[in-house]
């Protein structure tokens, strides 16, 4: 019983004395609407949960345009936390993410870096333009093929109507031809008979 108690006490002591320093990263992005920058300071994997994190401007704690997330546990018993700030890019060099924790030998002051998306990503723009061009090309081909197919469907009907009308015109021409030739024959016969009578 005493051995178990000593064992649990040693475990409790290790837990009480356990310290894990936070991993701190600062990332930023540029807002398209107004050109302002939003920077996020993330702290992860620290223990114990008590931590002091803040934004500073010229070494002084700065609360304007700042937001703080919830301090939440990780699966391994450590904790994570975040805070953000919105700034004018021209004053970026004046700000720091200040962190104090028992796991750190000394406080951290992380400077803000230029957001990675502040410069246009040429590769991404080229990919988007290429994709749009391909879509337009495929759409154009499909429209062309559809019109061509519709044209082939309409053509036999036109030919069919033409062939239906053709016999009537042929018969009419034949009858007129017959009448012409028969009329010619009649005229020739009449003239022949008249010459015979005169003789």
Backbone bond lengths (Angstrom), bond angles and torsions (degrees), N, CA, C in turn:
res aa  C-N    CA-C-N  psi(-1)  N-CA   C-N-CA  omega(-1)  CA-C   N-CA-C  phi
1 X - - - 1.458 - - 1.533 110.08 -
2 X 1.308 116.41 -43.57 1.461 120.66 -179.67 1.532 110.14 -66.81
3 X 1.335 116.31 -37.81 1.471 120.35 179.08 1.533 110.53 -62.76
4 X 1.350 116.20 -43.04 1.462 119.94 178.65 1.527 110.50 -63.57
5 X 1.335 116.29 -41.10 1.456 120.16 179.74 1.528 111.45 -63.13
6 X 1.347 115.22 -42.73 1.465 119.08 178.10 1.535 111.08 -64.06
7 X 1.338 114.75 -37.31 1.469 119.72 179.56 1.531 110.68 -64.08
8 X 1.328 116.63 -46.62 1.467 120.34 179.18 1.523 111.50 -65.01
9 X 1.337 116.30 -37.26 1.463 120.03 177.95 1.524 111.37 -63.99
10 X 1.351 115.44 -39.07 1.472 118.89 178.50 1.525 110.95 -66.83
11 X 1.358 115.91 -39.78 1.466 119.08 175.93 1.526 111.00 -62.02
12 X 1.335 116.35 -43.89 1.457 120.58 179.42 1.516 111.92 -63.31
13 X 1.336 115.91 -37.75 1.458 119.98 179.10 1.522 110.97 -66.07
14 X 1.343 115.59 -41.60 1.468 119.65 178.26 1.527 110.81 -62.08
15 X 1.341 114.67 -40.55 1.465 118.52 179.78 1.518 111.15 -66.00
16 X 1.338 115.62 -41.52 1.460 119.51 -179.74 1.522 111.86 -66.73
17 X 1.328 116.20 -35.59 1.462 120.15 -177.93 1.530 112.94 -88.47
18 X 1.331 116.66 -5.94 1.466 120.62 -176.71 1.527 110.28 -67.40
19 X 1.298 115.16 134.83 1.472 121.02 173.98 1.525 109.57 -137.98
20 X 1.303 115.16 134.73 1.467 122.15 176.30 1.526 107.47 -126.95
21 X 1.313 117.75 121.24 1.475 119.20 -179.69 1.527 111.10 -72.39
22 X 1.291 117.88 148.79 1.471 120.34 178.96 1.524 111.83 -75.89
23 X 1.308 114.42 143.48 1.463 119.73 167.78 1.519 107.73 -87.63
24 X 1.308 116.94 121.37 1.470 120.82 -172.84 1.530 110.01 -114.31
25 X 1.315 115.95 128.88 1.472 121.95 175.63 1.522 109.02 -132.92
26 X 1.319 115.48 144.80 1.471 121.19 177.30 1.524 108.17 -123.09
27 X 1.315 116.42 122.04 1.468 122.26 178.59 1.519 109.23 -125.92
28 X 1.318 115.64 149.05 1.464 119.72 -179.64 1.508 112.40 -134.92
29 X 1.315 115.75 159.93 1.463 121.80 174.67 1.521 108.96 -144.05
30 X 1.321 115.33 152.28 1.464 121.50 -179.62 1.520 109.77 -96.80
31 X 1.327 115.79 131.21 1.461 120.46 176.51 1.526 109.06 -77.35
32 X 1.333 115.88 129.91 1.462 120.78 -177.19 1.529 110.94 -69.55
33 X 1.338 116.76 -35.10 1.461 120.14 -172.53 1.527 112.68 -64.59
34 X 1.332 117.15 -50.09 1.466 119.97 -172.76 1.525 114.20 -122.71
35 X 1.330 118.02 0.24 1.457 120.53 178.06 1.515 114.87 79.79
36 X 1.336 117.95 0.58 1.463 121.38 177.21 1.529 109.79 -72.99
37 X 1.334 116.07 159.22 1.466 121.36 -179.84 1.523 110.55 -111.59
38 X 1.335 115.72 140.35 1.461 122.12 173.12 1.522 108.16 -113.42
39 X 1.325 116.64 123.08 1.467 122.20 -179.88 1.524 109.35 -114.92
40 X 1.334 115.75 138.41 1.464 122.00 -179.28 1.518 108.88 -120.10
41 X 1.335 115.90 128.05 1.468 122.49 176.23 1.533 107.36 -104.11
42 X 1.334 116.79 115.12 1.467 121.59 -177.57 1.529 109.83 -107.27
43 X 1.322 115.05 134.63 1.469 121.83 178.41 1.522 107.33 -123.21
44 X 1.316 116.51 124.08 1.466 119.34 -173.75 1.525 110.97 -138.17
45 X 1.360 114.84 147.78 1.461 121.79 172.88 1.516 115.04 75.22
46 X 1.323 118.91 28.96 1.471 119.91 -178.02 1.535 111.02 -103.00
47 X 1.322 113.94 153.68 1.468 122.38 176.18 1.530 107.94 -154.38
48 X 1.306 118.50 138.61 1.470 130.09 -0.65 1.523 112.61 -69.62
49 X 1.322 115.06 178.51 1.460 120.81 -172.46 1.522 113.42 -72.00
50 X 1.334 117.59 -22.65 1.465 119.72 -178.94 1.532 110.43 -67.07
51 X 1.304 115.43 123.49 1.464 120.34 -179.11 1.531 108.95 -149.83
52 X 1.294 115.51 147.49 1.467 121.26 178.17 1.528 108.13 -117.46
53 X 1.325 116.05 108.76 1.470 121.55 -179.46 1.521 108.56 -129.47
54 X 1.314 116.12 133.82 1.467 120.25 -178.46 1.521 109.74 -156.92
55 X 1.328 115.03 163.69 1.456 121.37 172.78 1.525 108.68 -93.11
56 X 1.313 115.68 140.46 1.465 119.86 175.81 1.526 109.48 -123.58
57 X 1.310 114.13 147.84 1.465 120.72 175.12 1.527 107.32 -126.67
58 X 1.306 114.43 117.69 1.476 120.78 -175.30 1.528 111.42 55.57
59 X 1.352 115.78 37.05 1.462 120.79 177.30 1.509 115.41 85.87
60 X 1.333 118.75 -5.54 1.464 122.69 -179.75 1.534 109.84 -107.18
61 X 1.340 115.39 143.02 1.468 119.63 178.52 1.527 109.33 -59.95
62 X 1.349 114.88 132.03 1.467 121.04 -175.77 1.529 109.05 -122.82
63 X 1.341 116.71 121.52 1.464 121.51 -177.17 1.527 113.23 -107.78
64 X 1.316 117.73 -12.57 1.466 120.01 -177.46 1.524 111.13 -69.38
65 X 1.331 115.99 134.31 1.472 122.80 179.86 1.530 111.82 58.77
66 X 1.328 117.39 32.73 1.468 120.97 178.00 1.525 109.83 -113.39
67 X 1.327 114.93 150.57 1.466 121.94 178.67 1.526 108.17 -134.76
68 X 1.339 115.80 144.95 1.463 121.11 -178.58 1.528 109.48 -121.83
69 X 1.333 115.73 134.58 1.451 120.38 176.94 1.522 111.18 -85.55
70 X 1.351 115.49 -174.57 1.456 120.98 178.60 1.522 110.00 -88.55
71 X 1.318 115.72 141.47 1.459 120.73 173.89 1.527 106.79 -81.52
72 X 1.322 117.41 116.53 1.465 121.12 -172.12 1.526 111.01 -129.90
73 X 1.352 116.98 152.38 1.468 120.87 -179.43 1.524 112.15 -81.76
74 X 1.327 115.70 152.00 1.460 123.01 171.41 1.529 108.86 -97.26
75 X 1.321 116.61 172.38 1.464 120.95 -178.97 1.527 112.40 -65.83
76 X 1.328 118.10 -28.29 1.467 121.13 -177.77 1.528 113.04 -89.19
77 X 1.327 117.53 8.83 1.459 120.61 178.48 1.515 114.37 92.87
78 X 1.317 117.85 -9.26 1.469 120.58 175.92 1.530 109.09 -83.26
79 X 1.314 116.61 -176.86 1.462 120.55 -174.93 1.528 110.73 -131.09
80 X 1.334 114.22 161.81 1.465 119.92 174.53 1.526 109.68 -137.93
81 X 1.335 114.43 157.63 1.466 120.89 -173.25 1.528 108.04 -159.42
82 X 1.324 116.67 155.93 1.464 119.83 176.30 1.525 110.19 -147.26
83 X 1.318 115.23 156.70 1.455 122.61 172.86 1.523 108.45 -147.09
84 X 1.322 116.38 148.56 1.471 120.35 -176.57 1.521 110.34 -130.75
85 X 1.321 114.54 162.55 1.462 121.20 178.77 1.522 108.91 -146.81
86 X 1.329 115.55 147.40 1.467 121.84 178.58 1.523 107.79 -114.91
87 X 1.332 116.35 123.84 1.465 120.35 -171.79 1.524 111.54 -135.90
88 X 1.320 114.03 166.68 1.465 122.05 170.63 1.532 107.42 -82.14
89 X 1.339 118.49 126.98 1.472 120.39 -178.08 1.526 113.91 -54.43
90 X 1.325 116.77 -29.04 1.466 119.75 -178.80 1.529 112.16 -67.25
91 X 1.346 117.31 -20.37 1.465 121.19 -177.97 1.529 112.35 -108.86
92 X 1.318 116.54 17.32 1.462 120.76 -176.12 1.526 112.66 -56.29
93 X 1.315 117.39 -40.13 1.468 121.39 -175.10 1.529 112.89 -67.49
94 X 1.307 118.11 -11.13 1.472 121.10 -177.82 1.533 112.59 -87.18
95 X 1.338 116.79 -11.24 1.465 119.95 -172.51 1.534 111.49 -105.69
96 X 1.340 114.63 151.09 1.466 122.36 176.55 1.530 108.83 -142.74
97 X 1.347 114.79 153.00 1.465 120.63 169.12 1.528 106.53 -97.73
98 X 1.318 116.52 113.71 1.470 122.27 -175.03 1.529 109.02 -101.05
99 X 1.355 116.46 126.94 1.472 121.55 -176.65 1.523 109.68 -131.08
100 X 1.334 115.24 131.60 1.467 122.18 173.24 1.524 108.56 -127.59
101 X 1.358 115.78 131.73 1.469 120.57 -179.08 1.515 109.17 -156.21
102 X 1.364 115.99 152.87 1.470 120.60 -178.78 1.524 112.22 -62.73
103 X 1.331 116.77 -26.20 1.462 119.60 -179.72 1.518 113.55 -79.58
104 X 1.305 117.68 -8.91 1.467 121.65 -179.34 1.524 110.45 -97.32
105 X 1.325 117.42 135.55 1.469 119.12 177.22 1.527 112.23 -66.17
106 X 1.321 116.31 -28.10 1.467 121.15 177.50 1.527 108.62 -154.76
107 X 1.326 118.14 158.55 1.472 120.59 -179.11 1.530 111.93 -59.67
108 X 1.321 114.56 150.31 1.466 121.58 177.97 1.523 109.84 -104.19
109 X 1.315 115.42 142.50 1.467 122.33 172.52 1.526 107.59 -132.55
110 X 1.336 115.30 102.27 1.467 120.24 -177.13 1.521 110.47 -98.11
111 X 1.327 115.25 127.21 1.468 120.76 178.95 1.522 110.25 -77.32
112 X 1.312 115.69 155.83 1.460 121.31 177.17 1.521 109.48 -83.47
113 X 1.314 114.89 139.25 1.459 120.30 179.08 1.517 109.91 -106.99
114 X 1.320 115.23 159.96 1.467 120.24 178.14 1.521 109.33 -64.09
115 X 1.329 117.60 129.53 1.469 120.28 -179.76 1.514 111.59 -57.36
116 X 1.316 115.92 142.02 1.464 120.70 -178.53 1.516 111.67 -68.85
117 X 1.340 117.21 -24.76 1.458 119.77 -178.44 1.513 112.84 -95.44
118 X 1.332 117.95 12.28 1.462 119.63 179.08 1.522 111.54 -74.76
119 X 1.335 117.11 -24.73 1.458 121.30 175.65 1.523 108.49 -102.80
120 X 1.322 117.62 140.39 1.453 119.48 -177.92 1.522 111.80 -63.14
121 X 1.309 115.29 137.18 1.457 121.76 178.92 1.528 108.21 -85.21
122 X 1.326 116.27 101.98 1.460 121.39 -175.06 1.523 111.33 -62.81
123 X 1.333 116.65 -40.27 1.462 119.97 -179.85 1.514 112.02 -61.51
124 X 1.331 116.37 -42.59 1.462 120.53 179.41 1.520 111.06 -65.08
125 X 1.328 116.81 -40.74 1.466 120.72 179.28 1.526 110.56 -63.13
126 X 1.332 116.81 -42.80 1.467 120.83 179.70 1.524 110.49 -63.08
127 X 1.337 116.72 -42.89 1.468 120.86 179.68 1.526 111.03 -61.75
128 X 1.331 116.61 -42.64 1.461 120.29 -179.58 1.525 110.75 -65.10
129 X 1.339 116.86 -44.18 1.466 120.23 179.13 1.525 111.42 -63.82
130 X 1.333 116.68 -40.10 1.463 120.27 178.61 1.524 111.01 -63.93
131 X 1.329 116.53 -41.58 1.462 120.48 179.34 1.526 111.00 -64.33
132 X 1.330 117.00 -42.47 1.464 120.39 178.57 1.525 111.42 -64.44
133 X 1.334 116.71 -40.22 1.466 120.42 178.45 1.522 110.95 -63.16
134 X 1.336 116.17 -41.23 1.463 120.52 179.52 1.521 111.00 -64.15
135 X 1.326 116.57 -42.19 1.467 120.45 178.94 1.525 110.38 -62.71
136 X 1.333 117.40 -44.11 1.469 121.12 178.83 1.526 111.24 -63.10
137 X 1.331 116.89 -40.00 1.464 120.95 179.45 1.522 111.12 -63.81
138 X 1.328 116.51 -45.74 1.466 120.78 179.87 1.526 110.19 -63.45
139 X 1.337 116.70 -42.38 1.464 120.30 179.27 1.530 110.60 -62.55
140 X 1.332 117.00 -41.27 1.459 120.41 178.60 1.522 112.50 -63.43
141 X 1.337 116.30 -41.71 1.470 120.56 178.73 1.521 110.68 -63.82
142 X 1.335 116.65 -42.99 1.465 120.44 -179.97 1.524 111.34 -63.32
143 X 1.330 117.28 -42.47 1.467 120.68 178.39 1.523 110.43 -63.68
144 X 1.341 116.95 -42.19 1.465 121.16 179.34 1.527 111.10 -62.11
145 X 1.342 116.45 -45.47 1.467 120.40 -179.42 1.519 111.40 -65.35
146 X 1.327 117.06 -37.99 1.463 120.32 -179.88 1.522 110.80 -65.69
147 X 1.342 116.52 -44.13 1.462 119.80 178.72 1.521 111.18 -63.97
148 X 1.324 114.98 -39.16 1.464 119.24 179.87 1.525 110.89 -65.77
149 X 1.337 115.69 -40.24 1.460 120.33 179.25 1.528 110.58 -66.71
150 X 1.330 117.08 -40.79 1.464 120.81 177.01 1.525 110.95 -63.94
151 X 1.325 117.11 -35.05 1.460 120.97 177.86 1.515 111.71 -65.36
152 X 1.349 116.64 -40.09 1.463 120.81 177.86 1.520 111.24 -65.80
153 X 1.329 116.56 -34.19 1.465 119.56 179.77 1.519 110.97 -70.24
154 X 1.336 117.13 -35.74 1.462 121.16 -177.00 1.520 112.24 -77.52
155 X 1.315 119.04 -28.47 1.466 123.07 -174.99 1.526 113.12 -62.88
156 X 1.338 121.47 -47.96 1.467 120.34 -179.88 1.519 112.52 -58.17
157 X 1.332 118.28 -35.46 1.453 121.02 -179.87 1.524 110.67 -64.30
158 X 1.339 115.24 -42.22 1.462 119.14 178.85 1.521 110.61 -62.74
159 X 1.344 115.35 -44.58 1.468 119.43 178.97 1.520 110.55 -63.50
160 X 1.347 115.12 -37.23 1.453 119.14 -178.94 1.527 110.35 -64.61
161 X 1.331 116.97 -43.72 1.462 120.81 177.59 1.522 111.01 -63.28
162 X 1.326 115.31 -37.68 1.464 119.33 -180.00 1.521 110.62 -64.36
163 X 1.351 114.62 -44.39 1.460 118.39 -178.04 1.517 111.75 -69.50
164 X 1.343 116.61 -28.92 1.462 118.86 176.88 1.527 110.48 -68.99
165 X 1.315 116.10 -38.32 1.465 120.16 -177.71 1.516 112.04 -77.92
166 X 1.319 116.61 -24.96 1.460 120.84 -174.57 1.515 113.27 -61.26
167 X 1.362 120.97 -45.11 1.477 119.04 -177.89 1.516 112.89 -59.76
168 X 1.333 117.25 -38.98 1.468 119.75 -179.39 1.516 110.88 -61.57
169 X 1.313 116.19 -43.54 1.458 119.48 179.92 1.512 110.52 -68.98
170 X 1.351 115.94 -35.27 1.464 118.90 178.81 1.510 110.32 -66.28
171 X 1.372 115.06 -43.51 1.465 117.89 -178.83 1.517 110.42 -65.36
172 X 1.341 113.86 -37.17 1.473 116.63 178.07 1.504 111.65 -64.82
173 X 1.300 115.18 -41.15 1.461 118.25 179.84 1.507 110.61 -68.85
174 X 1.371 114.82 -35.78 1.464 117.74 179.18 1.520 110.28 -65.70
175 X 1.358 114.75 -43.52 1.467 117.64 -179.02 1.526 110.80 -65.56
176 X 1.340 115.24 -38.55 1.468 117.16 178.17 1.510 110.56 -67.71
177 X 1.370 113.52 -37.61 1.462 116.56 177.01 1.514 110.58 -63.65
178 X 1.371 114.12 -42.30 1.465 117.81 -179.81 1.525 110.44 -62.97
179 X 1.334 114.31 -41.29 1.469 117.75 179.90 1.519 110.80 -64.72
180 X 1.308 116.40 -38.13 1.450 120.70 179.90 1.513 110.85 -64.27
181 X 1.386 111.81 -48.92 1.456 115.38 -178.72 1.515 111.60 -68.02
182 X 1.336 116.41 -39.42 1.468 118.24 179.70 1.522 109.97 -66.75
183 X 1.318 115.08 -36.06 1.467 118.56 177.23 1.509 110.87 -65.40
184 X 1.280 116.40 -38.42 1.458 120.75 178.54 1.507 110.25 -65.05
185 X 1.367 113.67 -41.66 1.460 117.64 179.09 1.513 110.41 -63.53
186 X 1.323 116.74 -40.43 1.465 121.09 -178.80 1.511 110.18 -64.73
187 X 1.334 114.97 -43.12 1.454 118.64 179.84 1.519 111.07 -63.89
188 X 1.346 114.22 -40.85 1.467 117.34 -179.17 1.515 110.76 -67.78
189 X 1.358 114.99 -38.48 1.465 118.44 178.80 1.516 110.82 -65.75
190 X 1.355 115.12 -39.93 1.470 119.16 -179.12 1.517 110.80 -64.95
191 X 1.319 115.78 -42.52 1.455 118.89 179.91 1.510 110.94 -67.15
192 X 1.346 114.69 -33.55 1.457 118.58 179.61 1.513 110.11 -67.80
193 X 1.367 115.54 -42.33 1.457 119.20 -179.89 1.529 110.12 -65.00
194 X 1.321 117.30 -36.83 1.470 120.14 -179.11 1.515 111.55 -66.32
195 X 1.297 116.65 -37.99 1.458 120.07 179.19 1.508 110.92 -69.03
196 X 1.351 115.95 -35.02 1.462 119.21 178.96 1.515 109.97 -66.20
197 X 1.328 116.02 -42.20 1.456 119.16 -179.19 1.531 110.79 -65.81
198 X 1.305 116.84 -36.81 1.455 119.87 179.99 1.510 110.66 -66.23
199 X 1.318 114.56 -34.19 1.441 118.23 178.66 1.507 109.80 -70.60
